[in-house]
Amino acid sequence: MKTSLPVLQTGQRTCHDASGKAVSCVGSGQDAEFSRGLPWPECRFAGQGQMVEDRLTGLVWSRDANPAEYPMTWPEALDWVSEQNRHGVHDYQDWLP
């Protein structure tokens, strides 16, 4: 089952043509014309022990930027992530490389 997430606001306030020149937003179809989507949360990141929650995307990140002690090859990284998921590290089993 595919889950769709709401579109987030880009914060775009002006519209531009292909060369970068500012143009009227009316009829442009650019984000600034509509300003739709979910607003960014006032406090985007929240620390939770060894984890950080991104309140904008709903993703959870490890505070440690190098938990696997890189460098490693892509196959090694996939094996490492599989092992983290198998053991439910930090109570999660859906880590991605």
Sequence and secondary structure as in RCSB ss.txt:
>XXXX:A:sequence
MKTSLPVLQTGQRTCHDASGKAVSCVGSGQDAEFSRGLPWPECRFAGQGQMVEDRLTGLVWSRDANPAEYPMTWP
EALDWVSEQNRHGVHDYQDWLP
>XXXX:A:secstr
       B     SEE TTS EE  TTT SHHHH  SB   SS EEEETTEEEETTT  EEES S TT S   HH
HHHHHHHHHHHHTGGG S    
